[in-house]
């Protein structure tokens, strides 16, 4: 039998049945379920019986973001259940994914919370699930996403490819490459880039700003100058403006040109376009154009 690919293994991890096998729900055996109650295909678990995973790959949770999430949950309810693993020896639950939601729920002092309950989850599978959830988070900044993608690839093993990572995370090759490129920036610059879904306040560094700064990676003094413009200029500079500015700093002007033309027929249009091409070729060769027709409208 051939070995399963890492993609297949990852897909099986994500699609594995989540019904926990519990003893007959009668008499004292109900204690094993730790007072949980059935609720569709999930369980309602006492918050006090859920433990955080000390090996959770994401360590930083800002007070501001947690409070905003708590306010949202209070207003709209919990839209997605937590993922937990039932630990029969301890008769407790270990949180797999949803730590931000769990911390927000603790702030709200909820007594119980809906959870998808799994059992016998391997350390490797738990870590992969946690990283994938983090990578797919909308409030994660692009640099953190890039690091998370590398973590996913490493967790899948030495035979894993970027195609495997892109498939199980749902991130396209182009976006994965854009995220990864930001890791080439100096560490202090990486730390300036804000989350993707945030509407940046004045002078915050966005992903597109980061791409502009990447153009100046080989000229640190100019990179710092552009970073200062992005952060400190009285009038906020857009990502597109930053890219134009970076090219100017490198001595690369925007060589694009446009023209409009008035024509009376397709033949007339073709003639004027041919004249435009002749003028362009003449300018590139340094020779005067013999075309005397005007193509500008």
C-alpha positions in Angstrom: 0.0 0.0 0.0 1.4 3.4 -1.0 2.1 6.0 1.6 -0.6 8.7 1.9 0.4 12.2 0.7 0.7 14.9 3.3 -2.2 16.6 1.6 -4.4 13.6 2.0 -3.4 13.2 5.7 -4.2 16.9 6.3 -7.5 16.6 4.6 -8.4 13.6 6.7 -7.4 15.5 9.8 -9.8 18.3 8.9 -12.7 16.1 7.9 -12.4 13.6 10.7 -15.7 12.8 12.4 -16.1 14.9 15.5 -18.7 12.9 17.5 -17.1 11.9 20.7 -17.9 8.3 21.8 -19.6 8.6 25.2 -20.9 5.8 27.5 -24.6 5.2 27.9 -26.1 8.3 29.2 -27.8 6.8 32.1 -27.0 6.6 35.8 -23.5 7.4 37.1 -21.9 6.9 33.7 -23.2 10.4 32.8 -20.5 11.8 35.0 -18.0 10.9 32.4 -19.6 13.4 30.1 -18.8 16.1 32.7 -22.4 17.4 32.8 -22.4 18.2 29.1 -25.7 18.5 27.2 -26.5 17.5 23.7 -27.0 20.4 21.2 -27.3 19.3 17.6 -23.9 17.9 16.5 -22.0 19.8 19.2 -21.9 19.8 23.0 -22.4 22.4 25.6 -19.4 22.3 27.8 -18.8 24.0 31.2 -16.2 26.8 30.6 -14.5 25.9 33.9 -13.6 22.5 32.5 -11.8 23.8 29.5 -8.0 24.1 29.7 -5.8 26.2 27.3 -3.2 24.4 25.3 0.2 25.6 26.5 1.7 24.6 23.0 -0.8 26.9 21.1 1.4 28.5 18.4 -0.2 31.9 18.7 0.9 33.6 21.9 -0.1 37.3 21.5 -3.6 38.5 22.1 -4.1 42.2 22.5 -6.5 43.5 25.2 -8.2 45.8 22.6 -8.9 42.9 20.2 -10.2 40.6 22.9 -12.5 43.3 24.3 -13.8 44.0 20.8 -14.5 40.3 20.3 -16.2 40.0 23.7 -18.5 43.0 22.8 -19.3 41.3 19.4 -20.1 38.0 21.0 -22.3 39.7 23.7 -24.2 41.5 20.9 -24.4 38.7 18.3 -23.7 35.5 20.2 -21.0 32.9 19.5 -21.1 32.3 15.7 -18.7 29.4 15.6 -18.2 26.7 18.4 -14.9 26.0 19.9 -12.9 22.9 19.1 -11.9 20.9 22.1 -10.5 17.5 22.9 -11.9 15.4 25.7 -9.2 14.1 28.0 -10.7 11.1 29.8 -7.9 10.7 32.3 -8.3 14.2 33.6 -12.0 14.4 32.9 -11.5 17.8 31.3 -11.3 19.4 27.9 -8.2 20.7 26.1 -8.8 23.6 23.8 -7.7 22.9 20.2 -8.9 26.0 18.3 -10.8 29.2 19.2 -8.6 30.6 22.0 -9.5 34.2 21.2 -13.2 33.3 21.4 -12.6 31.4 24.6 -10.7 34.3 26.3 -13.5 36.6 25.2 -16.1 34.3 26.7 -14.2 34.2 29.9 -14.4 38.0 30.0 -18.2 37.7 29.6 -18.2 35.2 32.5 -20.2 32.6 30.6 -20.8 29.4 32.5 -20.9 27.1 29.4 -20.1 27.2 25.8 -20.9 25.2 22.7 -18.0 23.0 21.5 -17.1 20.5 18.8 -15.6 17.7 20.8 -12.9 15.4 19.4 -10.9 12.6 21.0 -7.5 11.0 20.5 -6.1 14.0 18.6 -2.4 13.6 17.9 0.0 16.4 18.9 0.9 16.9 15.3 -2.7 17.1 14.1 -3.6 19.5 16.9 -0.7 21.8 16.0 -1.7 21.7 12.3 -5.3 22.6 13.1 -4.2 25.4 15.3 -1.8 26.9 12.7 -4.4 26.6 9.9 -7.0 28.4 12.0 -4.5 31.2 12.8 -3.4 31.5 9.1 -7.1 31.9 8.1 -7.8 34.6 10.7 -8.8 37.9 9.0 -7.3 40.0 11.8 -3.9 38.4 11.4 -1.3 40.7 9.9 0.4 39.6 6.6 3.8 38.9 8.3 2.1 36.6 10.9 0.3 34.9 8.0 3.6 34.3 6.2 5.2 32.8 9.3 2.1 30.6 9.9 2.3 29.3 6.3 5.9 28.2 6.9 4.8 26.6 10.2 2.1 24.6 8.3 4.7 23.4 5.7 7.1 22.4 8.4 4.4 20.6 10.4 3.4 18.5 7.4 6.9 17.1 7.1 9.9 17.2 4.8 8.0 15.9 1.8 5.3 18.6 1.9 5.1 21.0 -0.9 3.8 24.6 -1.1 0.9 23.2 -3.2 0.0 21.1 -0.1 0.0 24.2 2.1 -2.0 26.2 -0.4 -4.6 23.5 -0.7 -5.3 22.9 3.0 -5.2 26.6 3.9 -7.2 27.8 0.9 -4.6 30.5 0.1 -3.6 30.9 -3.5 0.0 30.6 -4.7 0.1 34.3 -5.6 -1.1 35.4 -2.1 1.2 32.9 -0.4 4.2 34.4 -2.4 3.1 37.9 -1.5 2.9 37.1 2.2 6.3 35.2 2.1 8.1 38.1 0.4 7.4 40.3 3.4 9.6 38.1 5.5 12.6 39.5 3.6 12.0 42.9 5.2 14.0 43.8 8.2 12.4 42.7 11.5 11.6 46.2 12.7 9.8 47.0 9.4 7.9 43.7 9.6 6.5 44.7 13.0 5.1 47.9 11.6 2.7 46.2 9.2 -0.9 46.1 10.4 -3.6 43.4 9.9 -5.2 42.9 6.5 -8.8 43.5 7.4 -8.1 46.6 9.5 -8.9 50.0 8.0 -5.5 51.5 8.8 -5.5 54.8 10.7 -3.4 57.7 9.5 0.2 56.7 8.7 -0.1 53.0 9.6 1.9 50.6 7.4 -0.3 48.3 5.2 0.7 45.2 3.2 1.0 47.3 0.0 3.3 49.8 1.9 5.3 46.7 2.8 5.7 45.8 -0.9 6.9 49.3 -1.6 9.5 49.0 1.2 10.6 45.7 -0.3 11.7 47.5 -3.4 14.3 49.4 -1.2 15.6 46.3 0.7 19.1 46.8 -0.8 19.2 50.5 0.1 18.4 50.6 3.9 18.8 54.4 4.2 16.2 55.0 1.4 13.9 52.3 2.9 14.0 54.1 6.3 13.3 57.4 4.6 10.2 55.9 2.8 9.1 54.3 6.1 9.3 57.7 7.8 7.2 59.3 5.0 4.6 56.6 5.3 4.4 57.0 9.1 5.0 60.7 9.7 3.8 62.6 6.7 0.9 64.9 7.6 -1.1 63.7 4.6 -1.3 59.9 4.6 0.4 58.2 1.6 -1.4 55.3 -0.1 0.3 52.0 -0.9 0.3 52.8 -4.6 1.9 56.2 -3.9 4.5 54.5 -1.8 5.4 52.1 -4.6 5.7 55.1 -7.0 7.9 56.9 -4.5 10.1 53.8 -4.0 10.7 53.6 -7.7 11.6 57.2 -7.9 14.1 56.7 -5.1 15.6 54.0 -7.2 15.8 56.3 -10.2 13.0 54.4 -12.0 10.4 56.8 -13.3 7.0 55.6 -14.4 7.4 55.1 -18.1 3.8 54.4 -18.9 2.0 56.7 -21.4 -1.5 57.1 -22.7 -2.9 58.7 -25.8 -6.3 59.4 -27.2 -7.2 59.4 -30.9 -10.1 60.5 -33.0 -10.9 58.4 -36.0 -13.6 58.2 -38.7 -13.2 54.5 -39.7 -11.3 51.4 -38.8 -8.9 52.2 -41.6 -8.3 55.6 -40.2 -7.7 54.2 -36.7 -5.2 51.7 -38.1 -3.3 54.4 -39.9 -3.1 56.6 -36.8 -2.0 53.6 -34.7 0.7 52.8 -37.2 1.9 56.4 -37.1 2.1 56.2 -33.3 4.1 53.0 -33.4 6.5 54.6 -35.9 7.0 57.6 -33.7 7.6 55.4 -30.7 10.2 53.3 -32.6 11.9 56.4 -33.8 12.1 57.8 -30.2 13.6 54.5 -29.0 16.2 54.5 -31.8 17.0 58.2 -31.5 16.1 58.8 -35.1 13.6 61.5 -36.2 10.3 60.2 -37.2 9.2 60.6 -40.8 5.6 60.4 -39.9 3.9 63.8 -40.2 0.3 62.7 -39.3 -1.0 63.7 -35.9 -2.3 60.9 -33.9 -3.3 62.9 -30.8 -6.9 63.7 -30.5 
